[in-house]
Amino acid sequence: MVRAVDFVASYIDAWNHQDPNCIADHLTHDGEYFDVPTARHHPKPELTQYLSDFFSENDHHYALAGEVMTGENTIAFQYRGTFNVSGGDSITWFGAEFVTLEGDQAVQIADYYKYPQEESQEVADKYAKSGLSEDQLETYKNKLSNLMEQERIYLNPSLTLPKLSSMVHCPINHLSQVINAGFGVSFFDYLNSYRIGEAQKILSDQLDPPPAILTVAFEVGFNSNSTFYSAFKRACGETPAQYRRENRRN
């Protein structure tokens, strides 16, 4: 079995290099990353897309905090995360991960943390330093809504936070604030809410024959069937196929 300290060092290094494929390589073929605070399970096939979206929005640094603990086929460790805010300051938080191994890879990596955006005072401090006023926030919110609702840019499968920042003419850190504080969601969830809404319209249409689920996924901007299924079920409480059976218009 792989040495625990080597596994953890490699895993943290992959996060710091923002390498979704390398992070996913720490999992078995049927392994998963479990984001405990959000109760989201990310199977290996969809993890790379999730992480690509995460890294397009976030620029964090991670470091081991304390010793690596081991048990029979398990590893546990604490980490310290930081990200920079305007003015050269940074915000720090701590988390812990519990790894269940099968050979040299993990069948599950469970991540427990309290993200600083959940702490209202830290959020207020962070955004106060960003220099974005309430009026500016509302202006950018309106621009975003127009791009999504009128131009339907969410249909572009390669849309990222930096690309959206250029389209809105808004710095990335300010745009992240607009989405997080203005709409109460992450960039990833904001984008997918429009894609899922579009998918619901297609799945409800009386088309004969109906389009394949994979076709719908690609048409609304998803890059893979598994990512589409996971996002759709999380938002709607049922799979796309179940939704179509129950909602096709006669």
N, C-alpha and C positions, 0 to 999 in steps of 0.2 A: 504494500500500500504506500502511496505517496506520503512523504514527510509533511506533517501538518504545516510547519512553518514555511516550507517551500510552496505549498498550495496557496496559503494566505498571501504570501509575498507576490506570487504570480497573479493572483486574483486582483489584489489592490493595484498592482502595476497596470493591469489591463484597464481598470476603471480610470486611472490617472492619464492613460494614453487615449482614452475615449475610443476604445477598440471593441465594438459590439461582438465581432466574431470571436475574438480572443476570450472575452468574458463568457460567451456561450460555450466555448470549447471546454470550460471547466465542468460542464454538465454532461451526464450520459445522454444518449440519443433520446430517451424519454424523460429526462430530468426537467426540473422547473425552477424558476426563480419566483419566490413568494414574497411579495411586497405586503408585509403584515399590516401596517397602518391603513392602507387602502383596500386590504383584503383581496388583492388581485394576484391571481396565479398566471405566470407567464411561461408556458411550455417552451422548450428550446427552439422549436421551429419558428415561433413568432417573436422570440426574445430580441433577436438582432434588430428587427424593425422597430420594436418598442424603444430599444436603447438608442438607435439612430435618431429617433424623434426627441428623446430625452436630451441627448447631447447637443442637438441643434438649438435647444432652449437654455441649457444649463452649462456652466463652466465651473465645476467644483473640483476640489482637491481632497484626496483622502489619505489618511495615515493611520497606521496601527496604533492603538492606545492600550498599552498593557501587554500582558502575555497571551500567547495562543494556548488555549486549553483543549485537551483531547480526551476522548473516551473511546469506547469500542465502535469503530466506524463513524465517529462524530468529531467535529471540530467546532469550537466556539471562540469568537474573538470580538473585541470591541474596536471601534474605529472613531476617528475624529474627522469630520467633514468641514470644509471652509469654502466660502465663496466671497469674492470681492464686491464691494459696492462703491459708489461714487465717493471721491475724496480720499481714496487710498485706504479706507477702512475695510474690515472684513467681518463676516458673521460666522460663528462656529457653532456646530451642534455635534452630538454624539449618537452613535448607534451601535447595535450589536448584531452579529450574524451567526446563525447556527447552521452548520453544514452536515448533511447526512451523506456519507460516502458509499459508493459501490465500486470497489477497486480503487483506481486513481482518479475517479471523477465523482461528481455529486449527483445524487438523485433529487436532492432538494437543497436550495440555499434560501433560508428564511431570513429576511431583513427586518429588524425591529429598529425604529428610530422615531424621534420627534423632530420633524422638519421645522426649521425656524419660521417658515411662513405661517405655521399654525399658532405661533406665539404673537399675539396682537401687538404688543409693545415693540418687539423686534421688527415686525413688519412696518409699523409706523415709522420707526427710526430709519429703516432701510429706505423707505420710499420718500421720507422727508429729505434725505440726503441726495435723492435722485434729481431733485430740482423740477419735477413734473407737477404742475398745478392742477387743481380740479378742472378748470376750464380746458386745459390741454388734454387731460385724460378723456373728457367728454368728446372733444374734437376727434381724437384718435379712435375712440370707440365708434363714432359715427362713420369715420372713414373705413374702419374694419367691417362694420356691418354692411356698408354699401358694396365693398369688394366681394363679400361673401354672398349677399342676397341678390345683388344686381348682376355682378360679373361672374359669380359662381367659381371663384378661383380655387375653391376647395377640391374641384374635380381634377386638378393637376396633382398627380401622384408624387411628384418631386418637390412639392411645396414644403419649404422649411422656414423656420423662424427668421434666419438671415434674409432669405428671399422676400418674405412678407415684410420685413423691416424696410427693405429697399422700395417696395411698392407703396408703402404707407408714408415713406419719407420720415421714418421715426427711428431713433437709435434703438438697438436691440434691447438694452436694459430697460428703456422706457416702454417699449412694446410689450415686454414680458410683464411689466407692472400693469399696463392697460388690461391685458388678458387676465392676469391673476386677480387684481383688485377690482377691475371694472366688470368682469364677467364671472368672477368667482371660480375659475377653472384654470387648468394648465393649457398651454398651447396645444398639446396632443389631444386633450379632451375637447377643447374648443373646435378644433378642425374636424374631429370625428363626429361631433354632434351634427354638423351640416351634412357630412357624408352619409351618416345613418339616416337622417331625414330624407335625403334624396333616394336612398335605397328603399325606404319605406314606400315612397311614391311608386317606384318601379315595381316593387313586389306586390303592390295593391292593384296594379293595372291588369285589365282583362286582356292579356296578350295570348295568342294561340299560334304556336306553342309558347309557353312562358320561357324567358331567358334563363340559362343556367345560373346558379348562384355565383359561380366564379365570374361569369360575364358581368353580373351586377356589381360584384366587388370591384372589378377593374374599372367599370364604367363610372363609379362614383368616387374613385381616387385612391382606393386601397391597393397595396402592392402584392398582397397575398390573400388567399382564401382563409387561412388560419387567423390572421390578424383581423380580418373582417368579421369572422364568426365570433371571435372573442369580444371585440368591441360592440358588436350588435347585441349579443346576449347580455353583456354587462349593462347596456343602456336600456334594453327592451324586456329583459327577463325571459327571452325565448330565442330560439335560433331563427335565422332568416327563413328557412324552409317552413318552420312552424308559423311564423308571422304571415307568410304568403298564403298558407292553407286557410288561415282564419280571417284574412282581410282582403282577399281578391274581390274586386267589385264585379257584380253581375251585370 
